Amino acid sequence: MNKILSFGNNRLRSELASYTDQKRGETIMANLTAEELHALEDTMNCEQNLIKKFHNYASIAQDTQIQKACQQSAKQHRKHFDALMSYLG
């Protein structure tokens, strides 16, 4: 399973609260309010759930068109998740 998808809620919350600059070893706080961080966390959790669900739907679907549609939906939600994650860095 993808590292991002395996985040627990506490780990995701921690990632949302700060971003570690590996090159300098310093922590950079996201320029977001607590309310914005909470909304971002909720949205990212929803995107993670949708990615998992569409992957699951694709794996159990019998029809190849449905499988492809589910895989495409999972990819789209992954793009959404990655875009949200980019706000932290």
GUZANU-266851 format. One record per residue (C-alpha): x negated, y negated, z negated; residue in three letters. Coordinates in steps of 0.1 Angstrom, whole numbers, padded with zeros to 4 digits, always signed. Example, Ala and Ser with C-alpha at 12.3 -4.5 7.8 and 13.67 -1.06 7.14 Angstrom:
GUZANU-266851
-0123+0045-0078ala;-0137+0011-0071ser;
***
This chain:
GUZANU-266851
+0000+0000+0000met;-0012-0035+0008asn;-0029-0053-0021lys;-0006-0083-0018ile;+0025-0060-0019leu;+0013-0042-0050ser;+0011-0074-0071phe;+0031-0072-0103gly;+0052-0102-0113asn;+0026-0113-0138asn;-0002-0110-0113arg;+0017-0129-0087leu;+0026-0156-0113arg;-0011-0158-0122ser;-0021-0161-0085glu;+0005-0189-0081leu;-0007-0208-0111ala;-0043-0211-0098ser;-0066-0202-0070tyr;-0101-0192-0076thr;-0127-0206-0053asp;-0151-0176-0050gln;-0180-0196-0035lys;-0181-0220-0064arg;-0166-0199-0092gly;-0143-0227-0102glu;-0105-0226-0106thr;-0085-0250-0085ile;-0049-0256-0097met;-0023-0258-0070ala;-0008-0293-0067asn;+0027-0280-0074leu;+0050-0287-0103thr;+0062-0258-0126ala;+0096-0259-0108glu;+0079-0257-0074glu;+0057-0228-0086leu;+0087-0210-0099his;+0106-0214-0066ala;+0075-0203-0047leu;+0072-0172-0069glu;+0108-0163-0064asp;+0106-0167-0026thr;+0074-0147-0024met;+0090-0119-0045asn;+0119-0119-0021cys;+0096-0117+0009glu;+0077-0088-0007gln;+0110-0070-0013asn;+0121-0075+0023leu;+0088-0063+0036ile;+0091-0031+0016lys;+0128-0026+0025lys;+0122-0030+0062phe;+0092-0007+0062his;+0114+0019+0044asn;+0143+0014+0068tyr;+0120+0019+0097ala;+0106+0051+0083ser;+0141+0066+0078ile;+0158+0053+0110ala;+0165+0080+0136gln;+0170+0055+0165asp;+0137+0041+0180thr;+0153+0007+0187gln;+0164+0004+0150ile;+0129+0015+0140gln;+0113-0012+0162lys;+0137-0039+0149ala;+0130-0030+0113cys;+0092-0030+0120gln;+0095-0064+0137gln;+0115-0077+0107ser;+0089-0065+0083ala;+0062-0082+0104lys;+0082-0115+0104gln;+0086-0114+0066his;+0049-0106+0062arg;+0042-0138+0082lys;+0066-0157+0059his;+0047-0143+0028phe;+0013-0152+0043asp;+0025-0187+0050ala;+0037-0191+0014leu;+0004-0177+0001met;-0015-0203+0022ser;+0001-0231+0001tyr;-0020-0218-0028leu;-0053-0221-0010gly;
***
